[in-house]
Amino acid sequence: MGLSSSAAQLQANAGSLPKTLLPITGVIPFSETIFLWQSVVITAVLLVVSVVIAMWSAPGPATAMTAEAMGIEVSSEDAVKVAPPAKPGEWLEHSPLLTILLALLAAGWIGYEFSRQDAVIAISNLNTYNFIFIMTGLLLHWRPKRFLAAVGRAVPATAGVLIQFPLYGAIAMILTQAKNGAGVTVSDQIAHAFVSVSTQHMYPLLIGIYSAILGFFIPSGGGKWILEAPYVMQAANDLQVHLGWAVQIYNAAEALPNLINPFWMLPLLGVLGLRAREVVGFTFLQLLVHLPVVLFLLWALAYTLPYHPPIIP
C-alpha cells in the first residue's frame, strides 16, 4: 500500500506503461493511489489488526518451539534423500506422471521456438536457455519430489521461486496472447465477464476477491498487475469506478495471498533455518482476519471516491 507498490509506480509513469494499457488507464499519480486518505485509513487499520493478532497468537515460553524440537539441523549430506510417500495425497509428487506431462509440453514449445527462428537466436534467448536447463533437470531426476529436493538443497532460499516462475510466465502468455475464434484475447473476455456480472458498487468486492485468488497462482505484484490491468481497468472505466482506487483494490487484495504464499518469508526462512510450514500457521490466522476486513474497507471506502476519466498525456 506504500511507495514500493509496483502497480502504483507503473501507473504514475507513462514511460513505464505498455502502449496498449496507457489509453485505458492514463497516468494515475500517487495522489490518486497510495496518498489517498482512504489508502492511509486501510493501511493504519491493517497495521493495528496485524500487531494485535501477532501479540495474541504468539506462543508463550511454555509452548514456544526450539530449533531442536522442530528437527532443524545445520549439517547436510551429499546425497539427496527423499522419504517415501506417507499419505495418499503425496503419491503424485513421487510419480513420474507430472514429469512426463511437463516434458511433453516443454518439448512442443521448444520445437516451436526452434522452428520459427534460427537455432542460434532461439538458444540465445535467456528464457529459452533457462527453460531447457530446468526441464532437463526435471527429466534427469525423473520424479518431481527428487527434483524439488535437489533444487531446495542447492538454493534453499529461492528454490520455490526458480521452479514456479516459468509456470507463471506460461500463465501470463495465455492470459495476454491466447485468442478465441473471433480474435478476442482471454483478458478482453474476462473484462466483459466482470462488467456483465458487476455494478459500480460491487466492483471493489468482486475484483478484490478475484485478485486475491489469482495472487495464489501469480504471486508477483508488478508482473501480475501487467496481466490484470487491461481488463480490470477497462471494467473500472465501463462501471465508472475511481481508477486510482481500482489500483489500490488490487494492491490490498493481491497482498492477501502473501500471508500463505509469502515472498517476504524467503529471507526469514533462510536466515533462521525454518520451514514454511512452521510459520504459515501464524500467517494463515492473519489471513482469516485480514480477508473480511480488507474486502469490507475496499467496498465501503469506494463510496467516497468519484470517477474521473483517464488522464492521457
Phi, psi and omega in degrees: 000002185244204186296339180277001180298116180296318182296314180294321178296315180297316184289338182277351184231114181301326181291341181271345186272140172301148183299331180283340182270329184304315180295336182279315187256333190065190176269129180243106183290165179302331181296342180255003179232268189288339181262007172296143178296333178294324177292321178297321179298311180299315181299316181295317180298315182291326176299314181295314181299317182297315181295317180298315179296318181298317180293321183288326186266351181296132180289145178278177182304328184285336184243354181295142181266137174269167179300320180295320181294332179271002177074026181279125179238139180274342181277157179222159179249159182290318185281145175273113181253133180237123178289148179294159180300132181260343182228154180302326183289351182265358187294328185294322181285348175261001181256149178281002184300313179296321179299314181296316181298312180295323180294322178294315177297318180296318181298320178297317181291317180296319177300319178296316181299318182281339181278335185265356181204170178299143184300322180296319179293319181297313183286339180282347175290121185300324179298315179295318180301309180295320183298317180298318180294319180295314181293323177296317177299319179297317180294319181294326177277340172072312180252135182307323183297318180293320180297314180296322179295320180293316179295318180298325179286326182283316181226074189300327185281337186233015183302315182299320181294316183297325182277322187282324191295326173301324178290322177297322178298322178295318178298319180299316180296321179297316182293323188261338187246328183293137182231154176274188183298335180271003179083016181266130182287163178299321181296321177295320179296321179294320179300314179297323179295318179298316181296323184289334184251357186243168172233174181302318185276339178269349181305310181302320182290314183294312181293325177299314179295315181299313183295323178295318180294315180297331180296338177292331185261331179230077183279064180220109187305304184290312180298320180293326179295320178300327178287313187280325191306316184304316183270328178295315182284329175295320176296323178297319176296315182297324182266359179058054174260141178308121187294322177296323179289329175299322176296318181288330173301315177299312183303312184289318185285320183289342178284339183300314180299339179295349177283339177233355174227064200267126170288322184295342182282340187304308179294326179298316180294320181293318183288318186268353180071028180267168171248152185303322184293343178274353181242329191294338177298321179288321181287329177295325175298320176300317181299318182301326180273319184295322186304303179293326180296314181296313182297320179295314181294320178299319180289312185292316183288341178297334180294341184267002186237120177280160180276139172232136179298160180301142176260107185253116182291000000 
